[in-house]
Amino acid sequence: MHELFKDIDQDRARSFKGRDIISPLDFEKDEILFLLDVARRFETFREPVLPGCILAALFFEPSTRTRLSFESAIQRLGGSVLGFADKGVSSVAKGETLYDTIRVVEAYCDAIVIRHPLEGSARVAAESTERPVINGGDGANQHPTQTLLDLYTIRKEKDRIDGLRIGFLGDLKYGRAVHSLVDTLCHFDVEMKLISPKTLRLPAQLREKLDSVGISFSEHEEILPAAAGLDILYTTRIQKERFPDLLDYERVKSVYQVDRTILPEVGEELTIMHPLPRVTEISPDLDDYPRAAYFRQSANGVTVRRALLALVLGGIL
Amino acid sequence: MTDHTEYRVTALRDGTVIDHLPPGMALKALEFIGHEGGNIVTVGMYLDSRKYGKKDLIKLENKELNEAEIAKIAILGPHTTLAIIRDYRVVAKVAVNIGDEIAAVATCPNPTCITNHDDLRTRFHVMNRHPLRVRCHYCERVVTEAELEVT
């Protein structure tokens, strides 16, 4: 046990060994805070605690940040990665079921990260193997490691999560990063402003959940004045690939463009986040705005994923 | 005074009586459980019920329901009862309750749920019994009774 982890809850750390990371619904608030605390320690912890460990990265859907940050994370921990970044090169193209793919791949690795276009795929993968499975995004459902790095970023930028006023902007209907984060924020005392075209509202089941846990939220179609007074503006890309009807996409694809002109209106505390990639929704002229946090947010992804991999593979026990 | 003939349903010798189905649900229930040719199936719809106002009822000759069939019937309503009849006597009354999970008897209405693509046993976590609201174990979509397609 490294000095840096001597005072963490050892039982809790052990409980993460071999555990799947599939959905925020699987985690209690205390566990989320524990993960964020361990991740914070990984900012300064550089030791390769997973020598010889192999991570299988099965990406059935395109990804840059998630895949590369997992690859970076396992390599920085002393392990290595194998896998594919395009389902066309896997046996799925030959009609193999996900269950069979996982049963085969489990023999090649110690842990699996999976991204797949179908919702529930990561859960199926987890139930197919004893190896820990991490969900790297399942369709429009969940993206728990993005959520953890988002929460980590919020806490690092603002020193807290409770008490914040958080705005979500853009595609709130299909964006799994938004769904996961909103779902997880139900554990915290926050206020939300949901800014989207009418056709891309947050799904009813999430709005009902916010109501049921007593989170105050309001819905808006325009950035201003909704964004005034917020602590965080979480912007998202309108995702062409999720639209069943491309005409609907064309109607809303460029509806929001956040640029420096909003700064005088929004107050000095506004931190701007984005899971990236961006298209036109955040102007590059905001990149040198001190509270434009999206590149720091992306970089935090490696720290958080190092912590997660170390925990599920027992690297800091 | 007008003469009228009262038609009575023959008492079951062996089989099952499904009683207190919500009014209008008998045909749906029959669709769920199917029926074997040759055996008498008696369906009563919108019958008067002292407890619930109206109810549906089904008598199935020579048939006892299995667990999966009972689970499907349970989805239809909260008051349904089952009586198993052998040699004209009620030998067992079976509670028709929805448990914490509904498994393998319904499909997820989400077209991009993996259960609609790979050959998988569906599972739904019951969030609310009446009205029924469940969450798909896989895609996590919250589904109402009207959206749940029983197979």
Interface residues (C-beta under 8 A of the other chain):
Chain A: S23 L25 T97 L98 Y99 H116 P117 L118 E119 G120 S121 R123 V124 D138 G139 A140 N141 Q142 Q205 E208
Chain B: N110 T112 C113 I114 T115 H117 D118 D119 L120 C136 H137 Y138 C139 E140 R141 V142
